Amino acid sequence: MTMGRSFVTRWPTAGKMGAALGVTLLAAAACSSASSTTSSSTGAGSGSSASASGSASSAAKGTVIMTSSGSAGTFLVDGTGHAVYLWEADSKGKSACSGACLGAWPAVPATGTVTVSGGAVSSDLSTITGTDGSKQVAYDGHPLYYFSGDSAAGQANGQGSDSFGAKWWLVAPAGTAITSSVTATKSAGSGY
C-alpha cells in the first residue's frame, strides 16, 4: 500500500510538471514554426529569380545542387551556397575517400529528393553508396564532397588541395574539374 500512496502523492506533481512541459513544448513548436516560415521566406526573398524560391523550398525536402560564380567561372555548390568538390582519386560512380579522408572531406549526403537548380544539369545528378555505406551525391559520375576548411557559404578553400594523395577541384556545371584558382564566390540567387 505504501507504493500506492507514493504513486498517488507524486501523480499531481507529475501532472503539473507534465502540463508545464506541454505548454513549454507547444510554445517551442510555435517558435520553431515561426522560425521555419521566416527562414523560408528570407531564402526565397533574397534571390531575384523564381529558381531561388524553388531551391529554398527544395532544400527543406532534400539535397539541392546549384551553381555559383567566382573568379574561375561557374561551379557547383549545395542549396546553401557551400562549395562542393570532386577528387581525382575517385573513379566514375565510386568513392575512394574513407576514414580520415572523410573527416577532412565529408561526402555530400543524398538526403530526401536530390535536385538541381540554376545552371546545374539534372541528368548529370545521381547518388552512389559511399565508402561508409551512406548515400552520397554524385555529378557526372563524380562523387561530391565538402571541405572541412570551408566554414561558411561562399568559401572555396579546398580548391587545388593535394590532400590524401590527389587533387581536389571545384566542379563545373559540365561535370569537369575547374583547375584554376578561385578568390570570391557568389551563389546564383543567394543574395550574398
PyMOL commands that set and color helices and strands:
alter all, ss='L'
color gray80, all
select helices_A, chain A and resi 2-46+50-61+100-104+122-124+163-165
alter helices_A, ss='H'
color red, helices_A
select strands_A, chain A and resi 64-70+73-78+85-87+115-116+125-129+135-139+142-143+168-171+177-178+185-187
alter strands_A, ss='S'
color yellow, strands_A
deselect
rebuild
show_as cartoon
